[in-house]
Amino acid sequence: MNKTYSYKVLKDFLDGDLEQIKDITETFIISTPDILNELKASLDSKNWDQLSKDAHKLKSSVKLYEISDVVEEILFIEKKATELKDFKLLEEKYKFISERLNKVIDQLQKDVDDWDLISKEI
């Protein structure tokens, strides 16, 4: 399976410290579903300001793994949620983000589970 993310930015940022990369990856796996739930709750309640803030919270960690198509959608929500207030469009963006990140989380979990092998490829 082709990976839809990269460890390059994280590796450069952490000077190649593989244990720190693993720790941050485990944190991403654990925390991202909660942030996605917050994003969904803000969307469902049409709390546009909070939706923008939740998107901002998610943006930096997604950038670390170079998931560029998701970053673009997060940036859209962050910048446009308060001015557009278009529930249907924002819901489509959320759905894309959620589906993609859940796939990435599954892939990252497999990496963590087989870290000794994967870390040699990073």
Secondary structure in CASP SS format (residue, H / E / C, confidence):
PFRMAT SS
TARGET T0000
AUTHOR 0000-0000-0000
METHOD secondary structure of the structure
MODEL  1
M C 1.00
N C 1.00
K C 1.00
T C 1.00
Y C 1.00
S C 1.00
Y C 1.00
K H 1.00
V H 1.00
L H 1.00
K H 1.00
D H 1.00
F H 1.00
L C 1.00
D C 1.00
G C 1.00
D C 1.00
L H 1.00
E H 1.00
Q H 1.00
I H 1.00
K H 1.00
D H 1.00
I H 1.00
T H 1.00
E H 1.00
T H 1.00
F H 1.00
I H 1.00
I H 1.00
S H 1.00
T H 1.00
P H 1.00
D H 1.00
I H 1.00
L H 1.00
N H 1.00
E H 1.00
L H 1.00
K H 1.00
A H 1.00
S H 1.00
L H 1.00
D H 1.00
S C 1.00
K C 1.00
N C 1.00
W H 1.00
D H 1.00
Q H 1.00
L H 1.00
S H 1.00
K H 1.00
D H 1.00
A H 1.00
H H 1.00
K H 1.00
L H 1.00
K H 1.00
S H 1.00
S H 1.00
V H 1.00
K H 1.00
L H 1.00
Y C 1.00
E C 1.00
I C 1.00
S H 1.00
D H 1.00
V H 1.00
V H 1.00
E H 1.00
E H 1.00
I H 1.00
L H 1.00
F H 1.00
I H 1.00
E H 1.00
K H 1.00
K H 1.00
A H 1.00
T H 1.00
E H 1.00
L H 1.00
K C 1.00
D C 1.00
F H 1.00
K H 1.00
L H 1.00
L H 1.00
E H 1.00
E H 1.00
K H 1.00
Y H 1.00
K H 1.00
F H 1.00
I H 1.00
S H 1.00
E H 1.00
R H 1.00
L H 1.00
N H 1.00
K H 1.00
V H 1.00
I H 1.00
D H 1.00
Q H 1.00
L H 1.00
Q H 1.00
K H 1.00
D H 1.00
V H 1.00
D H 1.00
D C 1.00
W H 1.00
D H 1.00
L H 1.00
I H 1.00
S C 1.00
K C 1.00
E C 1.00
I C 1.00
END
